[in-house]
Every structure is written in C-alpha cells, then in structure tokens.
Amino acid sequence: MKSVCQAKGCWMMLDGEGVELPIRVKMKGYKFFVPKNSDGAAAVLEGTLQKTVIKKAEAQHYADDAAKGTGKPPEKVAGDVDSYIFMANAIQLTKPKS
C-alpha cells in the first residue's frame, strides 16, 4: 500500500509492479476504515475495480486529506486525474516484517 487517508483512514492508494494509473481504494458504504499508519502494508482486497476520472476539486480534497498530520503541504492538483477506483467490501492488511 502506498498511502492512507490521514483524516480518517477512509481511503488508501495502492501501488505495485506494472501499475500505471493510481488505484484508490474506497470502503463500500463508508462502513469501515483502515488504520492511518498502514502505509507499506500488503493488502488483500475483495470488491470491484472501475476506471474513472476524478475531478480536480475531489482530487485536491484527497491530496489535502493525505497531507493531514504529516507536516507536509498538500500536493497541488492541476486538473482532472485519470484513476482506478476499487470499491472494497473487505480488506485484509499485513504489515511487512521489520
């Protein structure tokens, strides 16, 4: 996992080998969240994947949420963003061993 919403843990971003567009994971029905400190965890997901365009205002909102509590300024979003949205019914996280 690449990053997690620092406001509530209500979304996370996935990365991985061969991933060309961002994959934003949202929790179906806003019914559960992930720990805000789960960056770097491996994730097993159940749900649906859809390619989409995130409008500039919503993309900026996500950037603002990602920066909360980090002490870093939010990324400035220049326009609409091509992305994938994965709507998760269930998520299993495994933190890497140190």
BAGU-248504 format. One record per atom (N, C-alpha, C): x, y, z; atom name; residue in one letter. Coordinates in nm, 3 decimals, padded with zeros to 5 digits. Each point is the difference from the previous one (the first is absolute). Last residue first. Example, Ala and Ser with C-alpha at 12.3 -4.5 7.8 and 13.67 -1.06 7.14 Angstrom:
% BAGU-248504
+---------+---------+---------+------+------+
!       u !       v !       w ! site ! code !
+---------+---------+---------+------+------+
!  01.285 ! -00.225 !  00.708 !    N !    S !
!  00.082 !  00.119 !  00.006 !   CA !    S !
! -00.077 !  00.109 !  00.073 !    C !    S !
!  00.029 ! -00.572 ! -00.007 !    N !    A !
! -00.089 !  00.119 !  00.000 !   CA !    A !
!  00.090 !  00.120 !  00.000 !    C !    A !
+---------+---------+---------+------+------+
END
This chain:
% BAGU-248504
+---------+---------+---------+------+------+
!       u !       v !       w ! site ! code !
+---------+---------+---------+------+------+
!  00.977 ! -00.625 !  01.011 !    N !    S !
!  00.117 !  00.087 !  00.004 !   CA !    S !
!  00.124 ! -00.073 !  00.038 !    C !    S !
! -00.487 ! -00.130 ! -00.271 !    N !    K !
!  00.084 ! -00.027 !  00.118 !   CA !    K !
!  00.123 !  00.089 ! -00.006 !    C !    K !
! -00.483 !  00.141 ! -00.219 !    N !    P !
!  00.125 ! -00.073 ! -00.027 !   CA !    P !
!  00.079 ! -00.019 !  00.128 !    C !    P !
! -00.539 !  00.029 ! -00.001 !    N !    K !
!  00.117 !  00.088 !  00.007 !   CA !    K !
!  00.125 ! -00.084 ! -00.031 !    C !    K !
! -00.517 ! -00.077 ! -00.154 !    N !    T !
!  00.110 ! -00.065 !  00.067 !   CA !    T !
!  00.119 !  00.093 ! -00.005 !    C !    T !
! -00.584 ! -00.005 ! -00.079 !    N !    L !
!  00.130 !  00.065 ! -00.005 !   CA !    L !
!  00.103 ! -00.082 !  00.077 !    C !    L !
! -00.515 ! -00.040 ! -00.257 !    N !    Q !
!  00.090 ! -00.063 !  00.098 !   CA !    Q !
!  00.137 !  00.063 ! -00.018 !    C !    Q !
! -00.550 !  00.121 ! -00.136 !    N !    I !
!  00.144 !  00.024 ! -00.015 !   CA !    I !
!  00.073 ! -00.075 !  00.111 !    C !    I !
! -00.525 !  00.057 ! -00.278 !    N !    A !
!  00.082 ! -00.051 !  00.111 !   CA !    A !
!  00.147 !  00.025 ! -00.033 !    C !    A !
! -00.335 !  00.173 ! -00.276 !    N !    N !
! -00.095 ! -00.061 !  00.095 !   CA !    N !
!  00.074 ! -00.048 !  00.124 !    C !    N !
!  00.140 !  00.397 ! -00.383 !    N !    A !
!  00.030 ! -00.118 !  00.081 !   CA !    A !
! -00.117 ! -00.041 !  00.088 !    C !    A !
!  00.121 !  00.272 ! -00.477 !    N !    M !
! -00.098 !  00.008 !  00.107 !   CA !    M !
!  00.009 ! -00.130 !  00.080 !    C !    M !
!  00.342 !  00.284 ! -00.336 !    N !    F !
! -00.035 ! -00.134 !  00.046 !   CA !    F !
! -00.094 !  00.018 !  00.117 !    C !    F !
!  00.174 !  00.316 ! -00.435 !    N !    I !
! -00.063 ! -00.005 !  00.132 !   CA !    I !
! -00.032 ! -00.146 !  00.029 !    C !    I !
!  00.364 !  00.286 ! -00.341 !    N !    Y !
! -00.087 ! -00.114 !  00.024 !   CA !    Y !
! -00.057 !  00.016 !  00.140 !    C !    Y !
!  00.174 !  00.402 ! -00.359 !    N !    S !
!  00.027 ! -00.087 !  00.113 !   CA !    S !
! -00.086 ! -00.125 ! -00.008 !    C !    S !
!  00.147 !  00.532 ! -00.218 !    N !    D !
! -00.040 ! -00.136 ! -00.036 !   CA !    D !
!  00.041 ! -00.092 !  00.113 !    C !    D !
! -00.104 !  00.532 !  00.055 !    N !    V !
!  00.099 ! -00.106 !  00.011 !   CA !    V !
! -00.060 ! -00.133 ! -00.045 !    C !    V !
! -00.060 !  00.591 ! -00.048 !    N !    D !
! -00.062 ! -00.131 !  00.019 !   CA !    D !
!  00.107 ! -00.109 ! -00.008 !    C !    D !
!  00.230 !  00.442 !  00.118 !    N !    G !
! -00.120 ! -00.024 ! -00.080 !   CA !    G !
! -00.060 ! -00.135 !  00.034 !    C !    G !
!  00.379 !  00.203 !  00.234 !    N !    A !
! -00.010 !  00.091 ! -00.114 !   CA !    A !
! -00.128 ! -00.017 ! -00.080 !    C !    A !
!  00.175 ! -00.067 !  00.538 !    N !    V !
! -00.059 ! -00.073 ! -00.112 !   CA !    V !
! -00.027 !  00.098 ! -00.113 !    C !    V !
!  00.353 ! -00.023 !  00.439 !    N !    K !
! -00.087 !  00.089 ! -00.077 !   CA !    K !
! -00.048 ! -00.076 ! -00.123 !    C !    K !
!  00.155 ! -00.191 !  00.505 !    N !    E !
!  00.035 !  00.006 ! -00.142 !   CA !    E !
! -00.100 !  00.091 ! -00.070 !    C !    E !
!  00.081 !  00.080 !  00.524 !    N !    P !
! -00.066 ! -00.090 ! -00.095 !   CA !    P !
!  00.052 !  00.019 ! -00.141 !    C !    P !
!  00.322 !  00.087 !  00.426 !    N !    P !
! -00.111 !  00.065 ! -00.070 !   CA !    P !
! -00.066 ! -00.098 ! -00.096 !    C !    P !
!  00.234 ! -00.167 !  00.460 !    N !    K !
!  00.035 !  00.036 ! -00.138 !   CA !    K !
! -00.118 !  00.070 ! -00.065 !    C !    K !
! -00.005 ! -00.199 !  00.439 !    N !    G !
!  00.088 !  00.115 !  00.005 !   CA !    G !
!  00.045 !  00.046 ! -00.138 !    C !    G !
! -00.318 ! -00.359 !  00.149 !    N !    T !
!  00.134 ! -00.039 ! -00.044 !   CA !    T !
!  00.100 !  00.114 !  00.014 !    C !    T !
! -00.494 ! -00.003 !  00.089 !    N !    G !
!  00.080 ! -00.061 !  00.106 !   CA !    G !
!  00.141 ! -00.038 ! -00.040 !    C !    G !
! -00.325 !  00.074 ! -00.398 !    N !    K !
! -00.036 !  00.030 !  00.139 !   CA !    K !
!  00.088 ! -00.077 !  00.097 !    C !    K !
! -00.001 ! -00.040 ! -00.494 !    N !    A !
!  00.102 !  00.081 !  00.067 !   CA !    A !
! -00.029 !  00.026 !  00.147 !    C !    A !
! -00.302 ! -00.238 ! -00.295 !    N !    A !
!  00.124 ! -00.077 !  00.008 !   CA !    A !
!  00.108 !  00.075 !  00.077 !    C !    A !
! -00.418 !  00.211 ! -00.096 !    N !    D !
! -00.014 ! -00.104 !  00.102 !   CA !    D !
!  00.130 ! -00.078 !  00.019 !    C !    D !
! -00.015 !  00.318 ! -00.348 !    N !    D !
! -00.005 !  00.068 !  00.130 !   CA !    D !
! -00.009 ! -00.101 !  00.113 !    C !    D !
! -00.030 ! -00.162 ! -00.438 !    N !    A !
!  00.138 !  00.045 !  00.028 !   CA !    A !
!  00.007 !  00.070 !  00.135 !    C !    A !
! -00.425 ! -00.128 ! -00.157 !    N !    Y !
!  00.079 ! -00.118 !  00.036 !   CA !    Y !
!  00.144 !  00.039 !  00.035 !    C !    Y !
! -00.278 !  00.341 ! -00.162 !    N !    H !
! -00.047 ! -00.043 !  00.132 !   CA !    H !
!  00.080 ! -00.121 !  00.048 !    C !    H !
!  00.070 !  00.146 ! -00.437 !    N !    Q !
!  00.065 !  00.089 !  00.096 !   CA !    Q !
! -00.041 ! -00.035 !  00.142 !    C !    Q !
! -00.210 ! -00.232 ! -00.347 !    N !    A !
!  00.140 ! -00.041 !  00.007 !   CA !    A !
!  00.077 !  00.088 !  00.099 !    C !    A !
! -00.443 !  00.114 ! -00.096 !    N !    E !
!  00.003 ! -00.121 !  00.082 !   CA !    E !
!  00.145 ! -00.048 !  00.016 !    C !    E !
! -00.068 !  00.369 ! -00.283 !    N !    A !
! -00.036 !  00.036 !  00.138 !   CA !    A !
!  00.006 ! -00.121 !  00.093 !    C !    A !
!  00.077 ! -00.065 ! -00.474 !    N !    K !
!  00.106 !  00.075 !  00.067 !   CA !    K !
! -00.032 !  00.029 !  00.147 !    C !    K !
! -00.224 ! -00.432 ! -00.228 !    N !    K !
! -00.002 !  00.144 ! -00.026 !   CA !    K !
!  00.102 !  00.071 !  00.088 !    C !    K !
!  00.025 ! -00.508 ! -00.179 !    N !    I !
! -00.030 !  00.072 !  00.124 !   CA !    I !
!  00.012 !  00.149 ! -00.031 !    C !    I !
! -00.102 ! -00.459 ! -00.305 !    N !    V !
!  00.068 !  00.128 !  00.002 !   CA !    V !
! -00.044 !  00.072 !  00.127 !    C !    V !
!  00.032 ! -00.559 ! -00.122 !    N !    T !
! -00.079 !  00.121 !  00.014 !   CA !    T !
!  00.087 !  00.124 ! -00.016 !    C !    T !
! -00.056 ! -00.597 !  00.005 !    N !    K !
!  00.081 !  00.113 ! -00.046 !   CA !    K !
! -00.089 !  00.124 !  00.001 !    C !    K !
! -00.056 ! -00.444 !  00.324 !    N !    Q !
! -00.056 !  00.076 ! -00.112 !   CA !    Q !
!  00.096 !  00.112 ! -00.036 !    C !    Q !
! -00.085 ! -00.488 !  00.328 !    N !    L !
!  00.094 !  00.099 ! -00.053 !   CA !    L !
! -00.062 !  00.068 ! -00.121 !    C !    L !
! -00.173 ! -00.295 !  00.479 !    N !    T !
! -00.007 !  00.025 ! -00.144 !   CA !    T !
!  00.094 !  00.113 ! -00.039 !    C !    T !
!  00.017 ! -00.382 !  00.429 !    N !    G !
! -00.085 !  00.109 ! -00.046 !   CA !    G !
!  00.002 !  00.013 ! -00.151 !    C !    G !
!  00.331 ! -00.185 !  00.430 !    N !    E !
! -00.117 ! -00.058 ! -00.067 !   CA !    E !
! -00.088 !  00.117 ! -00.040 !    C !    E !
!  00.563 ! -00.073 !  00.142 !    N !    L !
! -00.126 !  00.072 ! -00.012 !   CA !    L !
! -00.108 ! -00.085 ! -00.064 !    C !    L !
!  00.515 !  00.023 !  00.269 !    N !    V !
! -00.083 ! -00.092 ! -00.076 !   CA !    V !
! -00.139 !  00.061 !  00.002 !    C !    V !
!  00.525 !  00.210 !  00.097 !    N !    A !
! -00.146 !  00.000 !  00.010 !   CA !    A !
! -00.060 ! -00.108 ! -00.089 !    C !    A !
!  00.484 !  00.191 !  00.282 !    N !    A !
! -00.052 ! -00.078 ! -00.112 !   CA !    A !
! -00.152 ! -00.008 !  00.019 !    C !    A !
!  00.300 !  00.416 !  00.198 !    N !    A !
! -00.060 ! -00.131 !  00.026 !   CA !    A !
! -00.036 ! -00.067 ! -00.132 !    C !    A !
!  00.177 !  00.455 !  00.051 !    N !    G !
!  00.098 ! -00.107 ! -00.016 !   CA !    G !
! -00.055 ! -00.139 !  00.025 !    C !    G !
! -00.251 !  00.398 !  00.231 !    N !    D !
!  00.087 !  00.017 ! -00.118 !   CA !    D !
!  00.100 ! -00.115 ! -00.004 !    C !    D !
! -00.350 !  00.088 !  00.348 !    N !    S !
!  00.021 ! -00.122 ! -00.077 !   CA !    S !
!  00.077 !  00.017 ! -00.130 !    C !    S !
! -00.181 !  00.300 !  00.386 !    N !    N !
!  00.142 ! -00.033 ! -00.002 !   CA !    N !
!  00.028 ! -00.127 ! -00.082 !    C !    N !
! -00.442 !  00.175 !  00.084 !    N !    K !
!  00.073 !  00.107 ! -00.069 !   CA !    K !
!  00.150 ! -00.028 ! -00.009 !    C !    K !
! -00.402 ! -00.380 !  00.013 !    N !    P !
!  00.085 !  00.079 !  00.089 !   CA !    P !
!  00.081 !  00.102 ! -00.079 !    C !    P !
! -00.467 ! -00.138 ! -00.203 !    N !    V !
!  00.126 ! -00.069 !  00.025 !   CA !    V !
!  00.083 !  00.086 !  00.094 !    C !    V !
! -00.567 ! -00.053 ! -00.064 !    N !    F !
!  00.120 !  00.076 ! -00.033 !   CA !    F !
!  00.123 ! -00.088 !  00.021 !    C !    F !
! -00.585 ! -00.039 ! -00.096 !    N !    F !
!  00.119 ! -00.037 !  00.078 !   CA !    F !
!  00.118 !  00.082 ! -00.050 !    C !    F !
! -00.443 !  00.065 ! -00.173 !    N !    K !
! -00.034 ! -00.077 !  00.120 !   CA !    K !
!  00.121 ! -00.045 !  00.082 !    C !    K !
! -00.133 !  00.251 ! -00.439 !    N !    Y !
!  00.070 !  00.076 !  00.105 !   CA !    Y !
! -00.017 ! -00.070 !  00.136 !    C !    Y !
! -00.148 ! -00.167 ! -00.439 !    N !    G !
! -00.098 !  00.053 !  00.095 !   CA !    G !
!  00.062 !  00.080 !  00.113 !    C !    G !
!  00.351 ! -00.277 ! -00.241 !    N !    K !
! -00.139 ! -00.002 ! -00.043 !   CA !    K !
! -00.092 !  00.048 !  00.112 !    C !    K !
!  00.508 !  00.157 ! -00.064 !    N !    M !
! -00.071 ! -00.102 !  00.073 !   CA !    M !
! -00.150 !  00.010 ! -00.031 !    C !    M !
!  00.450 !  00.119 ! -00.315 !    N !    K !
! -00.099 !  00.061 !  00.088 !   CA !    K !
! -00.080 ! -00.112 !  00.066 !    C !    K !
!  00.492 !  00.083 ! -00.287 !    N !    V !
! -00.091 ! -00.095 !  00.063 !   CA !    V !
! -00.091 !  00.078 !  00.094 !    C !    V !
!  00.318 !  00.114 ! -00.457 !    N !    R !
! -00.053 !  00.050 !  00.127 !   CA !    R !
! -00.101 ! -00.102 !  00.051 !    C !    R !
!  00.425 !  00.014 ! -00.363 !    N !    I !
! -00.117 ! -00.078 !  00.040 !   CA !    I !
! -00.040 !  00.048 !  00.139 !    C !    I !
!  00.303 !  00.216 ! -00.450 !    N !    P !
! -00.026 ! -00.018 !  00.144 !   CA !    P !
! -00.124 ! -00.088 !  00.022 !    C !    P !
!  00.280 ! -00.082 ! -00.443 !    N !    L !
! -00.086 !  00.105 !  00.053 !   CA !    L !
! -00.020 ! -00.023 !  00.149 !    C !    L !
!  00.285 ! -00.300 ! -00.218 !    N !    E !
!  00.026 !  00.123 ! -00.074 !   CA !    E !
! -00.081 !  00.119 !  00.051 !    C !    E !
!  00.214 ! -00.500 !  00.172 !    N !    V !
! -00.114 !  00.089 !  00.021 !   CA !    V !
!  00.032 !  00.134 ! -00.066 !    C !    V !
!  00.307 ! -00.386 !  00.033 !    N !    G !
! -00.089 !  00.004 ! -00.116 !   CA !    G !
! -00.121 !  00.090 !  00.015 !    C !    G !
!  00.222 ! -00.151 !  00.445 !    N !    E !
!  00.066 ! -00.021 ! -00.128 !   CA !    E !
! -00.104 ! -00.001 ! -00.113 !    C !    E !
! -00.144 !  00.269 !  00.428 !    N !    G !
!  00.055 ! -00.132 ! -00.025 !   CA !    G !
!  00.060 ! -00.007 ! -00.137 !    C !    G !
! -00.346 !  00.294 !  00.383 !    N !    D !
!  00.102 !  00.005 ! -00.103 !   CA !    D !
!  00.051 ! -00.141 ! -00.018 !    C !    D !
! -00.452 !  00.293 !  00.237 !    N !    L !
!  00.082 ! -00.119 ! -00.024 !   CA !    L !
!  00.106 !  00.031 ! -00.103 !    C !    L !
! -00.312 !  00.293 !  00.380 !    N !    M !
!  00.053 ! -00.009 ! -00.135 !   CA !    M !
!  00.089 ! -00.123 ! -00.009 !    C !    M !
! -00.451 !  00.154 !  00.326 !    N !    M !
!  00.143 ! -00.030 ! -00.008 !   CA !    M !
!  00.038 ! -00.010 ! -00.146 !    C !    M !
! -00.423 !  00.192 !  00.373 !    N !    W !
!  00.046 ! -00.045 ! -00.131 !   CA !    W !
!  00.148 ! -00.033 !  00.010 !    C !    W !
! -00.236 !  00.134 !  00.388 !    N !    C !
! -00.117 ! -00.036 ! -00.081 !   CA !    C !
!  00.033 ! -00.033 ! -00.145 !    C !    C !
!  00.237 !  00.159 !  00.429 !    N !    G !
!  00.028 ! -00.136 ! -00.047 !   CA !    G !
! -00.110 ! -00.049 ! -00.093 !    C !    G !
!  00.039 !  00.449 !  00.214 !    N !    K !
! -00.082 ! -00.104 !  00.062 !   CA !    K !
!  00.043 ! -00.143 ! -00.033 !    C !    K !
!  00.262 !  00.407 ! -00.111 !    N !    A !
! -00.110 !  00.059 !  00.075 !   CA !    A !
! -00.077 ! -00.108 !  00.077 !    C !    A !
!  00.367 ! -00.081 ! -00.307 !    N !    Q !
!  00.045 !  00.033 !  00.135 !   CA !    Q !
! -00.109 !  00.069 !  00.081 !    C !    Q !
!  00.023 ! -00.370 ! -00.428 !    N !    C !
! -00.061 !  00.127 !  00.043 !   CA !    C !
!  00.040 !  00.026 !  00.145 !    C !    C !
!  00.332 ! -00.300 ! -00.279 !    N !    V !
! -00.130 ! -00.012 !  00.065 !   CA !    V !
! -00.051 !  00.139 !  00.033 !    C !    V !
!  00.393 ! -00.276 ! -00.356 !    N !    S !
! -00.036 !  00.103 !  00.098 !   CA !    S !
! -00.143 ! -00.022 !  00.048 !    C !    S !
!  00.259 ! -00.338 ! -00.258 !    N !    K !
!  00.081 !  00.121 ! -00.016 !   CA !    K !
! -00.031 !  00.105 !  00.106 !    C !    K !
! -00.016 ! -00.562 ! -00.010 !    N !    M !
! -00.084 !  00.116 !  00.000 !   CA !    M !
!  00.090 !  00.123 !  00.000 !    C !    M !
+---------+---------+---------+------+------+
END
